[in-house]
Amino acid sequence: MFERHQGGDKAVLVCLDFGEPDYLENIEEFKLLAEGNGYTVLAVIQGKRQRPDPKLYAGSGKVEEIAAAVRAGEAQTVLFNHTLSGAQERNLERALECRVSDRVRLILDIFGRRARSSEGKLQVELAQLQYMSTRLVRGWTHLERQGGGTGARGGPGETQFEMDKRMITERVKRLKDKLKELQRQRDTQRRARERGKQFSVSLVGYTNAGKSTLFNALTHARAYAADQLFATLDTTSRKLFLDPEHSVVLSDTVGFIRDLPHGLVAAFRATLEETVRADLLLHVVDSASDTRDAQIAAVDSVLAEIDAAGIPQIVVFNKIDLKAGEPAVERDEYGRIRAVRISAKTGLGLDLLRQALVETVDARAHGGTPAAASHHTPYDPLQTEQG
């Protein structure tokens, strides 16, 4: 249904600088995305522009440079770290004589490969179909070559185009109906938990921040965890016993990323309901990342998009084993923990995190604010390293 490259395809990456902050770090992230989807990266073409070229996005001179890199390495694909229009993709494929994909399609392809649950697969297929619906014409250019001119229906290939569009529309409707049914089942389970007054906690964070590793460390579960972007797509929930008197339901959710395609946010809204309905969010941050602040901002942006910005947060600065520093906490004006430094991999600081959760559950039980307000600046309050 959704065309994918063959494993081991050689690719040339294109990352243009339009004056965004963290430009070089974004290039490294895009390389990880490409390699995580099985591409062999031959070259990264860079350049500065004030705005995208309407026809080729990169401009004719830069496209010639890209074409030279494609020929030199016999690349099968060119990946743009940007969002291309359907017309720009078609123009680039003609000019480069190879497959062209943008950032959105690459992320959709990764999600398509990584989804494991039936619901996750449905959500990914929905996002893929919605993406394809804006680019149907590219799949039927062969009909234009076969046609003999403009007919009474308005143009060559129009009948097939309309048929394909109708099939996609019908499939999208069926997928949405299935997802609504699954959401109703989840709502029933959630109401059962609420009747039992079970406190719910959701792990959120940038992809590869270590959410699944933390989930496994806390619950002794065996959720899939790997040092790669989007290792986990499907929500997993477990009961977490903090001490003999306190327990919560802990949910691990899909990681966020800069410029996460809106279609994916919409398609995964049912899964992200666990985030929206949570009593508390544990915002897991990769403290060793040079782009930590930008990653925090990207997560906050998605939380706002799914109406979860107002849910209380505890910020969990993970991976302190990769940087100098000891487990530590920061408390709010009420004396409650609002940020903690840990290593999910080694277990450092997990006792402090459990303490923070116990305090939060107690505060809710006594009618208080469960944790510090979710609004925070992208600043590590526990930073102790020099320089």
N, C-alpha and C positions, 0 to 999 in steps of 0.2 A: 504493500500500500504506500509506504513512505520510502522513497528511494534512498538506499544507503550505500556508502562506499564499501569496497572490499577491504578486509583487514590488511594492514600493511601498505595501503595506498600512500604514495609520496605526495606531499603538499607544500605549497608555497603560501606563507602567511602574509597578509597585508594589514599593517597597523599604522594608520595615519594620525598625525598629531593636530588636533583642532584647538589646542590650548588648554586641554583638560589637565587637572592635577593628577599626579601619580601615573603619568603616561607610561614610563618605563616599567613600572610594576604591573600595569595592566597588560603589557606585552608578555611578561612572564606568565601571568595567569592564563592568557589566551593560548600560549604554548602548552601549558598543562592541560587545558581543555582539549586541544587537538590531539596531544599524545594520549590522553585518557580515552579518546575515542578510536585509538588504533592507528592514527596517522604517523608517518615518518616525516618530520619537519625538515625540509631541505634548506629553506631560507626564510628570512623575515624581511620583507620590504617595508621601509619606513619612509616618511615624508611629512612635510608640514603644509597645511592648507588652511585658508580662512573658512571655507565652507565646501561641502561636497559638490562635485561636478554633477549637473543634472542628468547627463547622459551616461557617464562611465564611473561616476563617484570619485575616482582617483585622478581623472584628467588624462588626456591622451599621452603625454610624455611619460607619466608614471606607469600607464598601462603597457607601454613599450618596454619599460624596465621589468615589469612583472612577466611579460611574455618571454623576454630573454632568459629569465630565471627558470621559467617553466620548460623552455627548450633545453637549457643546459642540464637540468636534472631529470628531464623526462617525467615531470610531475603530472599526475592525473587530476589534481584538484587545486584550486586556489581558494583559500579561506580568508574572508574579510572579517576583521574584528569590529564590525559595524553592522548596522541594519540597512540592507539594500532593498530597493523597490524591485518589483518583478521586471520592470523594463530595464533597470540597470543590470540585473543578473543576466538577462537575455543579451544585452549589448556586450557585456563583458565576456560571455561564453563565445559569442561570435568572434570577438577580437582576440581572445586567448586560445580558442580552439580546445578548451577543456572544461571540465565541470567547475562551476563557481557556487560557493555557499557562503552565507553570511553567519554572523554570530548567533542569531536566533535559530537558524536551521541546525547549527552545530549542537546547541544545547538541547534542542528537541530530539536530535539523533541520539545523544547521550542518554537522555531520559528514556527513549525508546528501548535502548539496550539494557538499561539498569532496572527498569520496573519489574517487580516480581509478583506482587499480588494482583488478583484479578481487577481490583479497583484501580490500582496504580496504572495498569495497562490500559484500562478504559480512559483514564484521565489523560494519559499521554496521547492516545489515539485521537481524542477530542481536540487537543491542542494542535496536533499535526494536521488534522483535517481543516481546522479553522485557518491555519497558516496556508495550506494548499489552496483554499478557496479563493484567495486573493491572487493566485498565480496560475490559474488553470490554463491560461492561454499558452504558457510555455510548453505544456505537454502535447499540444495539438498543432505545432508548427509544421509537422509533416503533412497534415491535411491541406495546408495552404500550398505546399509544393505540388501536391497531387491534383488540386483543383484547377479548373481551367479558366477561372475568372470569377467575377462577382455574379451570384445567382439571385433568384427572387427572394431568398431567405435573408439577404443582407450581407452575405460574405461566405467564402469557402470555409468549411469546417464548423459552421455555426450549429448545425444539428447535433454533431458529436459533442461540441462544447456545452450545449444546453443539457444534453443527456448526462454528461459527467457532473455538471453543476447540480442537477437534480439528485443524482445518486449521493453526492456528498451531503447535500442538505438533509436528505432522508436519514443517512447514517448518523449525522450530527444529532438529529432529533432522538434517534433510538439510544444513542450513547447518553444523552442528557437524561432521558427517562430512566435508564439503568442506574445512573449515578444518583438520581433523586431517590430511588428505592433504597440504595445502599445508605444514603444519608438518613433516611427515615429509620432504618435499622440502627444506625449509630445513635440517633437521637433517643431511641428507646433504651439503649444501653446506658446512655448518659443520664437519662432521667432516673434509671434504677440506681446509679451511683449517687445522684443528688439526693434521692430518698434516704440513702444510707449515710448522707452527710459526709461523703468521701472527698477530701481535699485533693484537688487536681493540680498538677505541675507539668508544664510543657518545656522541653528543651528547645531553644531556638538559637540561631547563630549562622554565621557565614559558613558556606560549604568548606569542609575540611578543617573546621575549628576544633573538632574532637568531641562532638556531641554523642556519637554512638559509642565511642570509647568510654566516655563518662557514664552513659546509660548502662553499659555492661558492668562497669566498676561498681556502680551503686546497687544495681539489682541482681548482679551475678547472672544476667541473661547472656544469650549468645547471639545477639543481633549483629549483623554483618558490619564490620568496621575495617576501613582500609585507609592508607595515606593517599587518597585520591579525591578529586572533586566529584561531588554527587555520588558518594559510595552508598548512601541510604536515600531511598525515595519514598518508601512506604512507612506510614506511622505504626509504631509499635508501642504498646502500653503494658506496664507491669505494676503490681503493687509493691511499694517500697516501704519496708518496716524500718523506721528511724530509731526507735527504742521500744520497750514494752508497752508504752502508752501512746505512741504516735506513729501514724502511717499515712502515706499519700499514694495517689495513682500518678506514676511518672510516665510521660509520653515522649518518645523521640520522633522528631518530624524532619521533613525534607530541609536540606540546607538552602540558604539564600545566596544570591550572587549579585554583583553589580549588573544593572540593566537586565534583570530577570525578565524574560518575555512576558508581556501582559497576558497572553493567551495561556501560559502555564500557570500564572497566578490565579486566573479565573478558573482554569480546569482543576487545579488542586485546591480550590476553595473548600470543597467538602472535606478533604483530608486536613486542611489547615483549620477546620472548625475546632479541632482539639486545642489549637493555639488560642482561638478567639474565645472559647468557653473556659479556658483555664483560670484558676484562682491566682496563679503565680507563674511567671516566666523566668526560667533560668537562661539568661542571655550569655551563651558560651562564646568567649572571644579568644582568638589565637594571640596570646600575649607576645609570641616570638615574631609575629609578622610585622614587617616594615610598613604595611598598609593597614594596620589595625584600626586607625581612626576612620578611614574610608569604609572599611568593612562594617564597623559599628553603624555608620550612617546608612549604608545600604540595607542592613537588617531593619533599622528603624523605619526606613522608607517603605519596605514591604509590610511591616507590621501596621503602619498607618493605612496602607492600601487595603488591608483585610480587616480594618476596624479593630485592631488589637493594640493600638498605641497607648490606650489608657490602662492596660492591665499592669499591675505592679511587677517590677523586675528585681531580681538579684543578678548582678553582673558577675560572671565567673571567668576570671582571667586564667585560662588554661595554658598548659605546656611550659610551666615554669622550670621544668627539667631542662629546657633548651636555652634558658637564660639564667643569669645569676639572680639569686633571690630566694627567700624563704616563704613558706605559707604565711599569709597575713590576711587581716580583714579590715574593712572600713565600716564604721557605723554611722547611722543617720542621727538626726537631732534627738530621736527618741531612744537612742542606744541600741537599735537593732542593726544587724548586719545588712548592708546593702551591696557590698562587693567583697569578693574573696579571691585569693590567689591559690591555684591548685595545680597538680599534675595528675590528670586522669590516668595516664599511663603508669606512673609509679605509685599512685595513691597518696602523694603528699597533699595535705590540706583537705582531704575528704572529710575528716572529722569536723573541721570548721564549717564545711558546707552542710553537713548533717545538722550541726548546731543551728545554723541559720534557718534551715527548714523547720526545725522544732520551734524556734522562736516565732516564725511566721505562722505556723499552725496554731500556736497558743494565742497569738494576737488576734487571729480570726475568731477563735473560739470565745474570746472575751470581748468581741465586738470592736476591736481596734483595726487600724490600717494594717493589712497583712505584710506589707513590706514597703520599702521606700518607693516613692512615685517613680513611674517608668521613665519620666523625662530625665535625661542626663546628657552631659556634654561628652564628646568622644575623647576622654582623657582618662588615663590609668591612674586612679587615686592611690594605687599601691605601688607605684613605680619607685624602686629603691636603687636601681642601677645608676652608675655614674655615667655622664656623657650623654 
